[in-house]
Amino acid sequence: MSESRFVNVRQQRLTTTLVTPAPPLKTGVCFGGGEGPADGAAAVGVLRGLAEVGVMDKVDAVSAVGTGSLATSAFIYGNASSEDVLGVGAANLTVEALSGSVPPLAKGFTQWKDVLAAYSKCKILRSVPTHRCWSHAIGKVFLAPFGLYDDMNPKYMAPSGDAVDDIISRNSGLTLTYDNFTIARENGPVEYIINAAFRGLPGYKYRMPFPLQFTHAGVGCRLGRKYTYRKLFSRKRITVKVGGGFTEAFQLNGAAPTSSVPFDAQGLRIVQAGLPARPFTLADALAASSASVLGCTTDFCTPRAFYYPIMKTGEPQQPAMNFHVGDGDLVDKTGVLAMLQRRVQRVVVTLFSGAKSRLISRGRFDFCNKRTFKVSSFSYVGKIDGHLAALFGFHPRRRHNQVFEQEDFGPLACGLQRAKETGKPASHSVTLRVRSNAHWGVEGGWSLKMLVMYNDRVNSFQKSLPKATRAKLRVMFRGSGGRFPFFQSAQMTFNKFLCNLFSAQWEYIVIQNRITITDFLSISDGRRRRSGGGGGGDRRRRARGGSGSRGRSHSRETEGGRRRRRKKSKKGSKSRGRSKSRGRSKSRKGKKSRSKSKGRCSCSDGSKSRGRSRSR
């Protein structure tokens, strides 16, 4: 396909840079992908909870997938304040309050059916090219209210005003101004990653998806790989390279540079090409990241991007090619892989799992019991989210996603189950050993602190709801085959009531983890929150393996061990705190005689004293 279709006829000298890696990132938050509007509303609740806790300024990186990117984009790129975008926390959870106005950032999710209808109408009327219909629908609903979308005046993405000044100064011969760029907010994170995937070339059979990341400054992937695609209904094959580095976002959809002009010492080069005929906008990036919602796998409706890879020194430059791009869910739904590629030290992961991926109860399958959970024969189906299990090597079709040791999965899942049993949010923090993964370019040999917040029923939150709210919730989910917070998009309408309730629950989950999140996202790595109690003697007892007379920690005792201990105590064995007194005690007036009674001692003067002997 000719490049002249995608670039201006007027050729000009364009200076672009090879985007250098971001500075070391310490903290990050991952917004996992979802399957519908409920997950987007939940992501808005997470943002509102983080803003209420007061840790948004401590987040170095944000990684978003699918509907998580729809919820975070306007917050990252919008110029409005947090309250204007996220709304005010729902202190009153009555039916009237929940059925009122919704946060501006979540308003698009209450119009989800209108978004899908606009997409279908665009395909029929052909108002824009069909591969841009989803981008057009998303831009009008999610971005236009914040001034981030104008179909008649598309804009490039830029990380800051300083970056725009640098682009304009390097390209003084081009008619570029601030009006040509969508600029991220000043007090936002250092790195914002919209996760998508390369699916293949139009007219060719798809291969394994490859990561495509839209960041503040650049587009591409650090890892480079070559793929061989076979043409449909033919034996013709073509080998192309994808990835290899990041190019500036404003160059996407433009022509590739000539191989005779390499990068200089400062990372600059002159490209004999013009600006793209149409910029690759923020709406285009969101359309690619959330494309799985459409269920479209044909050339007719899949989003596209005109892209060229970064070649090594001495390699001939590959021309820009028209690629199909798809949802980041095809690579990693959690958004964790993008964080590991950047060696982020502490990560908060929000998993908006559906009804099929709900966390199984300990009564049906106990992750805490080694007899039940066996690494060699474990299957995640029906027990836990498959994308989370894939990071530990338990997904048969995604074993190439393994970045953590399999032995570390049991303690994580066990902690989530125990938190769920208590009626609190299913969340747990662990320290994981990172394995090297050449498939996705992840370096191993270091440790990651990760807090996982799992989408599941929170009894403490639902008990705090008014009776009328709980009654309406039961009526709305009756006959849908599910229950809150597992939304059935095919059988139910996502209205204002549900949107506010989903946001309120996830805001509640974040606030309940306030101490852990604050510790995770603290700037100083050396700061640690000390646990209550415990002098020197307590620390020595914990170092020996327990406290008191038992010699082992109660928290590490298995469920089977507790059952056997209770069974023995019923048969007449000695209990933990009631042993028979076998010693002699002295009173002030005389000697005490032996007594096998429960703490009663007869003294020489005829008086009696009561007390409990020290247990052995």
Number of C-alpha atoms within 10 A of each C-alpha: 8 11 17 14 12 20 19 17 12 8 11 15 15 20 19 21 19 16 17 12 11 10 10 11 17 22 23 26 26 26 30 28 31 25 20 21 29 30 30 30 30 31 33 31 31 25 23 28 27 20 17 17 17 12 17 18 13 17 24 21 23 26 27 31 30 33 31 31 27 32 28 23 23 25 22 22 25 21 17 14 11 16 13 13 19 24 18 13 17 18 8 12 18 16 19 12 15 20 16 10 14 24 22 17 25 27 19 24 26 21 18 20 15 14 21 16 12 19 21 16 14 19 18 10 10 12 12 13 13 21 19 22 24 27 24 24 22 24 25 19 19 26 22 15 16 17 15 23 22 15 14 6 10 19 23 20 26 25 25 17 16 11 14 20 14 10 20 17 13 16 17 12 11 14 9 16 11 14 11 17 21 23 24 22 18 14 9 19 20 17 19 25 24 31 34 31 24 27 24 23 21 18 13 18 15 18 14 12 18 25 28 28 25 24 24 23 21 25 25 28 26 20 18 18 15 11 14 15 19 18 16 13 9 8 8 10 12 11 9 16 15 24 24 18 20 24 23 21 24 23 24 24 24 27 27 22 22 16 16 11 12 17 15 10 7 8 12 16 18 19 19 15 21 20 24 20 15 16 23 22 24 25 28 22 30 28 32 30 32 29 25 22 16 13 9 13 14 10 15 12 20 25 25 25 20 21 22 27 24 22 18 12 10 9 9 11 17 18 18 21 21 19 19 23 27 31 31 30 25 18 24 24 26 27 29 24 23 25 23 19 16 19 20 21 20 25 27 23 22 25 25 30 26 20 19 13 19 18 23 19 15 15 6 9 14 20 24 21 16 11 10 12 17 13 14 8 7 11 16 16 13 13 19 18 22 20 24 23 24 22 23 22 21 24 20 12 9 17 14 16 22 23 25 22 14 17 13 14 21 18 15 21 24 18 19 24 23 20 16 22 15 12 15 19 28 23 25 21 20 15 13 18 18 20 17 16 16 12 12 23 17 19 16 16 8 12 16 17 16 21 22 21 21 23 26 23 20 22 14 13 16 15 11 10 15 13 13 12 18 16 12 13 17 12 11 15 18 11 11 14 11 13 16 18 22 22 24 20 15 8 12 12 16 19 18 21 22 22 27 28 24 25 28 25 23 28 25 22 23 25 18 15 18 18 12 17 20 16 16 27 23 18 15 10 12 6 10 10 9 7 6 6 7 12 8 8 10 14 13 13 16 16 10 12 12 18 17 11 10 11 12 15 14 11 7 10 12 13 11 10 10 11 10 10 12 12 12 12 12 10 8 8 11 12 13 11 12 13 15 17 19 11 12 11 13 12 14 7 10 12 15 20 13 15 15 11 9 14 15 16 23 16 19 14 11 8 9 12 11 10 9 13 17 13 12 12
